[in-house]
């Protein structure tokens, strides 16, 4: 694959992955807001949410062209 085609594919994959991460973030935020969860579960989900946000930030840093 030519370099420009490869870069295009990487950007498309980054866009797809970013959408999936955003969905995951939305799901976790909804679950954290659910009143019936225990403190332990909420704490674990907050840690997971932080991790997913870090992954999304890293993706934005690595593939800025995917977020134009």
C-alpha positions as CSV (number, residue, x, y, z in Angstrom):
1,X,0.0,0.0,0.0
2,X,1.3,3.4,-0.9
3,X,2.2,5.8,2.0
4,X,-0.7,8.2,1.3
5,X,-3.2,5.3,1.1
6,X,-1.8,3.9,4.3
7,X,-2.1,7.2,6.0
8,X,-5.7,7.5,4.8
9,X,-6.5,4.1,6.1
10,X,-4.9,4.9,9.5
11,X,-7.0,8.1,9.7
12,X,-10.2,6.2,8.9
13,X,-9.4,3.6,11.5
14,X,-8.7,6.4,14.0
15,X,-12.1,8.0,13.3
16,X,-13.9,4.7,13.7
17,X,-12.0,3.9,17.0
18,X,-12.7,7.5,18.3
19,X,-16.5,7.0,17.6
20,X,-16.4,3.7,19.5
21,X,-14.5,5.3,22.4
22,X,-17.0,8.1,22.5
23,X,-19.9,5.6,22.7
24,X,-18.1,3.8,25.5
25,X,-17.6,7.1,27.4
26,X,-21.3,7.9,27.0
27,X,-22.3,4.5,28.3
28,X,-20.0,4.7,31.3
29,X,-21.2,8.3,32.1
30,X,-24.8,7.0,32.0
31,X,-23.9,4.0,34.2
32,X,-22.1,6.2,36.7
33,X,-25.2,8.4,37.0
34,X,-27.4,5.4,37.7
35,X,-28.5,5.7,41.3
36,X,-28.7,2.0,42.1
37,X,-25.0,1.3,41.8
38,X,-22.8,0.6,44.8
39,X,-19.9,2.9,45.6
40,X,-17.4,0.2,44.6
41,X,-18.9,-0.2,41.2
42,X,-19.1,3.5,40.6
43,X,-15.5,3.9,41.6
44,X,-14.4,1.1,39.2
45,X,-16.4,2.7,36.4
46,X,-14.9,6.1,37.1
47,X,-11.4,4.6,36.8
48,X,-12.5,2.9,33.5
49,X,-13.9,6.2,32.3
50,X,-10.6,8.0,33.0
51,X,-8.8,5.2,31.1
52,X,-11.1,5.5,28.1
53,X,-10.7,9.3,28.0
54,X,-7.0,8.9,28.1
55,X,-7.1,6.5,25.2
56,X,-9.3,9.0,23.2
57,X,-6.9,11.9,24.0
58,X,-3.9,9.7,22.9
59,X,-5.7,8.9,19.7
60,X,-6.4,12.6,19.0
61,X,-2.7,13.4,19.6
62,X,-1.5,10.6,17.3
63,X,-4.0,11.2,14.5
64,X,-5.0,14.9,14.5
65,X,-6.1,14.6,10.9
66,X,-8.9,12.3,11.9
67,X,-10.4,15.1,14.0
68,X,-10.5,18.0,11.6
